[in-house]
Amino acid sequence: MSSKPSGSPAWMATFADLMSLLMALFVLLFAMSSVDIVKYKAVVESFNETLGNGDELTPEQTSFFQSVQQGIDAQTPVIENPQTDEVDKSTREMQSLYKQLQSSFSLLGEQAVKIEFAEQSNQIKLVFPEQIAFDAGRAELKPHFVVLLRKLADLKKQPLLVKVVGHTDSRSITGGRFLNNWELSSARASSVVAQLVKDECVRPEQVQAIGVADTQPIDKSQTEQAFAKNRRVEILLLSMGEQNEKMAMQH
């Protein structure tokens, strides 16, 4: 009676050689391309399982993939975004200026002046109500308002666009120098700009005067209190970098 041959069948050796050749082919393809290393590890684990070695990587295979991953990490360039860095720098500078202005006006004990910082638009807004800036229906600056404006002397040293915006209430003008609220708001904005340039607080090319009459009210109520809130002058400080970016997007 013949005995059964011991060990694996003869065809298994040929099959193992074929699998080894296929493994070598995949390694070659990997070396010639940018195959996802995670997916490639999954392929190797699948081959291991097919060959009856389980789905775990051998120590040699683990070491190989670690070395490949380290090589990929070393070759991957660190991409820096100079535009983002510039925006962050601009925001920090505006926040610093905002704190300086708050401190400067608080030392004067001037509570009527409101200073706001809008982080999203990277813009500082100073709001001066009419009662500390102008006499009713007039565009000449009050002496105390001139003193307050001189607190903005450092603006000329900074890359800022300065917009001075005049606002009125919704009531019509009767008599006097100005025919309507457009003329009054524009004249008040121009008076502020002229004073800032005269005192060398700003450079002439960095400042604008804008009159908007009663088109941007703070309070739409028809009360004396609401009218008083709406009669104001705002000074908007915008980073030149932010403004240039907005202009580029518009064109």
Contacts in CASP RR format, 6 or more apart in sequence:
PFRMAT RR
TARGET T0000
AUTHOR 0000-0000-0000
METHOD contacts of the structure
MODEL  1
MSSKPSGSPAWMATFADLMSLLMALFVLLFAMSSVDIVKYKAVVESFNET
LGNGDELTPEQTSFFQSVQQGIDAQTPVIENPQTDEVDKSTREMQSLYKQ
LQSSFSLLGEQAVKIEFAEQSNQIKLVFPEQIAFDAGRAELKPHFVVLLR
KLADLKKQPLLVKVVGHTDSRSITGGRFLNNWELSSARASSVVAQLVKDE
CVRPEQVQAIGVADTQPIDKSQTEQAFAKNRRVEILLLSMGEQNEKMAMQ
H
16 51 0 8 1.000
19 47 0 8 1.000
19 50 0 8 1.000
19 51 0 8 1.000
22 47 0 8 1.000
23 44 0 8 1.000
23 47 0 8 1.000
26 40 0 8 1.000
26 43 0 8 1.000
26 44 0 8 1.000
29 35 0 8 1.000
30 40 0 8 1.000
30 68 0 8 1.000
37 65 0 8 1.000
37 68 0 8 1.000
37 69 0 8 1.000
37 72 0 8 1.000
40 65 0 8 1.000
41 57 0 8 1.000
41 65 0 8 1.000
44 57 0 8 1.000
44 61 0 8 1.000
45 55 0 8 1.000
45 56 0 8 1.000
45 57 0 8 1.000
46 55 0 8 1.000
48 54 0 8 1.000
48 55 0 8 1.000
48 56 0 8 1.000
48 57 0 8 1.000
48 58 0 8 1.000
48 61 0 8 1.000
49 55 0 8 1.000
57 65 0 8 1.000
86 241 0 8 1.000
87 122 0 8 1.000
87 242 0 8 1.000
90 122 0 8 1.000
90 239 0 8 1.000
90 241 0 8 1.000
90 242 0 8 1.000
91 119 0 8 1.000
91 122 0 8 1.000
93 158 0 8 1.000
93 239 0 8 1.000
94 117 0 8 1.000
94 122 0 8 1.000
94 123 0 8 1.000
94 124 0 8 1.000
94 237 0 8 1.000
94 239 0 8 1.000
95 117 0 8 1.000
95 119 0 8 1.000
97 124 0 8 1.000
97 158 0 8 1.000
97 237 0 8 1.000
98 115 0 8 1.000
98 117 0 8 1.000
98 124 0 8 1.000
100 154 0 8 1.000
101 115 0 8 1.000
101 124 0 8 1.000
101 126 0 8 1.000
101 151 0 8 1.000
101 152 0 8 1.000
102 115 0 8 1.000
104 151 0 8 1.000
105 113 0 8 1.000
105 115 0 8 1.000
105 148 0 8 1.000
105 151 0 8 1.000
108 147 0 8 1.000
108 148 0 8 1.000
108 151 0 8 1.000
110 132 0 8 1.000
110 148 0 8 1.000
112 128 0 8 1.000
112 129 0 8 1.000
112 131 0 8 1.000
112 132 0 8 1.000
113 126 0 8 1.000
113 127 0 8 1.000
113 128 0 8 1.000
113 132 0 8 1.000
113 148 0 8 1.000
114 125 0 8 1.000
114 126 0 8 1.000
114 127 0 8 1.000
115 124 0 8 1.000
115 125 0 8 1.000
115 126 0 8 1.000
115 127 0 8 1.000
116 124 0 8 1.000
116 125 0 8 1.000
116 127 0 8 1.000
117 123 0 8 1.000
117 124 0 8 1.000
117 125 0 8 1.000
118 124 0 8 1.000
118 125 0 8 1.000
121 238 0 8 1.000
121 242 0 8 1.000
122 238 0 8 1.000
122 239 0 8 1.000
122 242 0 8 1.000
123 236 0 8 1.000
123 237 0 8 1.000
123 238 0 8 1.000
123 242 0 8 1.000
124 236 0 8 1.000
124 237 0 8 1.000
125 234 0 8 1.000
125 235 0 8 1.000
125 236 0 8 1.000
125 237 0 8 1.000
126 234 0 8 1.000
126 235 0 8 1.000
126 237 0 8 1.000
127 232 0 8 1.000
127 233 0 8 1.000
127 234 0 8 1.000
128 145 0 8 1.000
128 148 0 8 1.000
128 232 0 8 1.000
128 233 0 8 1.000
128 234 0 8 1.000
128 235 0 8 1.000
129 228 0 8 1.000
129 229 0 8 1.000
129 231 0 8 1.000
129 232 0 8 1.000
130 136 0 8 1.000
130 228 0 8 1.000
130 231 0 8 1.000
130 232 0 8 1.000
130 233 0 8 1.000
131 228 0 8 1.000
132 142 0 8 1.000
132 144 0 8 1.000
132 145 0 8 1.000
132 148 0 8 1.000
133 141 0 8 1.000
133 142 0 8 1.000
133 145 0 8 1.000
133 188 0 8 1.000
133 192 0 8 1.000
133 232 0 8 1.000
133 233 0 8 1.000
134 140 0 8 1.000
134 141 0 8 1.000
134 142 0 8 1.000
134 145 0 8 1.000
134 188 0 8 1.000
134 233 0 8 1.000
135 142 0 8 1.000
137 173 0 8 1.000
137 176 0 8 1.000
137 178 0 8 1.000
137 184 0 8 1.000
138 177 0 8 1.000
139 177 0 8 1.000
139 178 0 8 1.000
139 184 0 8 1.000
139 187 0 8 1.000
139 188 0 8 1.000
139 190 0 8 1.000
139 191 0 8 1.000
140 191 0 8 1.000
141 149 0 8 1.000
141 191 0 8 1.000
141 192 0 8 1.000
141 195 0 8 1.000
146 195 0 8 1.000
146 199 0 8 1.000
149 192 0 8 1.000
149 195 0 8 1.000
149 196 0 8 1.000
149 199 0 8 1.000
149 201 0 8 1.000
150 199 0 8 1.000
150 201 0 8 1.000
152 196 0 8 1.000
152 201 0 8 1.000
152 202 0 8 1.000
152 235 0 8 1.000
153 199 0 8 1.000
153 200 0 8 1.000
153 201 0 8 1.000
155 162 0 8 1.000
155 196 0 8 1.000
155 201 0 8 1.000
155 202 0 8 1.000
155 206 0 8 1.000
155 237 0 8 1.000
156 200 0 8 1.000
156 201 0 8 1.000
156 202 0 8 1.000
156 203 0 8 1.000
156 206 0 8 1.000
159 239 0 8 1.000
159 240 0 8 1.000
159 241 0 8 1.000
160 206 0 8 1.000
160 237 0 8 1.000
160 238 0 8 1.000
160 239 0 8 1.000
160 240 0 8 1.000
161 206 0 8 1.000
161 207 0 8 1.000
161 208 0 8 1.000
161 237 0 8 1.000
161 238 0 8 1.000
161 239 0 8 1.000
161 240 0 8 1.000
161 243 0 8 1.000
162 196 0 8 1.000
162 202 0 8 1.000
162 206 0 8 1.000
162 207 0 8 1.000
162 208 0 8 1.000
162 235 0 8 1.000
162 236 0 8 1.000
162 237 0 8 1.000
162 238 0 8 1.000
163 207 0 8 1.000
163 208 0 8 1.000
163 210 0 8 1.000
163 235 0 8 1.000
163 236 0 8 1.000
163 238 0 8 1.000
164 189 0 8 1.000
164 192 0 8 1.000
164 193 0 8 1.000
164 196 0 8 1.000
164 207 0 8 1.000
164 208 0 8 1.000
164 209 0 8 1.000
164 210 0 8 1.000
164 233 0 8 1.000
164 234 0 8 1.000
164 235 0 8 1.000
164 236 0 8 1.000
165 189 0 8 1.000
165 210 0 8 1.000
165 211 0 8 1.000
165 212 0 8 1.000
165 216 0 8 1.000
165 233 0 8 1.000
165 234 0 8 1.000
165 235 0 8 1.000
165 236 0 8 1.000
166 185 0 8 1.000
166 186 0 8 1.000
166 188 0 8 1.000
166 189 0 8 1.000
166 210 0 8 1.000
166 211 0 8 1.000
166 212 0 8 1.000
166 232 0 8 1.000
166 233 0 8 1.000
166 234 0 8 1.000
167 185 0 8 1.000
167 211 0 8 1.000
167 212 0 8 1.000
167 213 0 8 1.000
167 214 0 8 1.000
167 216 0 8 1.000
167 217 0 8 1.000
167 230 0 8 1.000
167 231 0 8 1.000
167 232 0 8 1.000
167 233 0 8 1.000
167 234 0 8 1.000
168 181 0 8 1.000
168 184 0 8 1.000
168 185 0 8 1.000
168 213 0 8 1.000
168 214 0 8 1.000
168 230 0 8 1.000
168 231 0 8 1.000
169 181 0 8 1.000
169 214 0 8 1.000
169 217 0 8 1.000
169 226 0 8 1.000
169 227 0 8 1.000
169 228 0 8 1.000
169 230 0 8 1.000
169 231 0 8 1.000
170 181 0 8 1.000
170 214 0 8 1.000
170 217 0 8 1.000
170 222 0 8 1.000
170 227 0 8 1.000
170 230 0 8 1.000
171 227 0 8 1.000
172 180 0 8 1.000
172 181 0 8 1.000
173 179 0 8 1.000
173 180 0 8 1.000
173 181 0 8 1.000
173 184 0 8 1.000
178 184 0 8 1.000
178 187 0 8 1.000
180 213 0 8 1.000
181 213 0 8 1.000
181 214 0 8 1.000
182 211 0 8 1.000
182 213 0 8 1.000
184 213 0 8 1.000
185 211 0 8 1.000
185 212 0 8 1.000
185 213 0 8 1.000
186 209 0 8 1.000
186 210 0 8 1.000
186 211 0 8 1.000
188 211 0 8 1.000
188 233 0 8 1.000
189 209 0 8 1.000
189 210 0 8 1.000
189 211 0 8 1.000
189 233 0 8 1.000
190 209 0 8 1.000
192 209 0 8 1.000
192 233 0 8 1.000
192 235 0 8 1.000
193 202 0 8 1.000
193 207 0 8 1.000
193 208 0 8 1.000
193 209 0 8 1.000
196 202 0 8 1.000
196 207 0 8 1.000
197 204 0 8 1.000
197 207 0 8 1.000
206 240 0 8 1.000
214 230 0 8 1.000
217 226 0 8 1.000
217 229 0 8 1.000
217 230 0 8 1.000
218 226 0 8 1.000
218 229 0 8 1.000
218 230 0 8 1.000
218 232 0 8 1.000
219 225 0 8 1.000
219 226 0 8 1.000
219 229 0 8 1.000
219 230 0 8 1.000
220 226 0 8 1.000
END
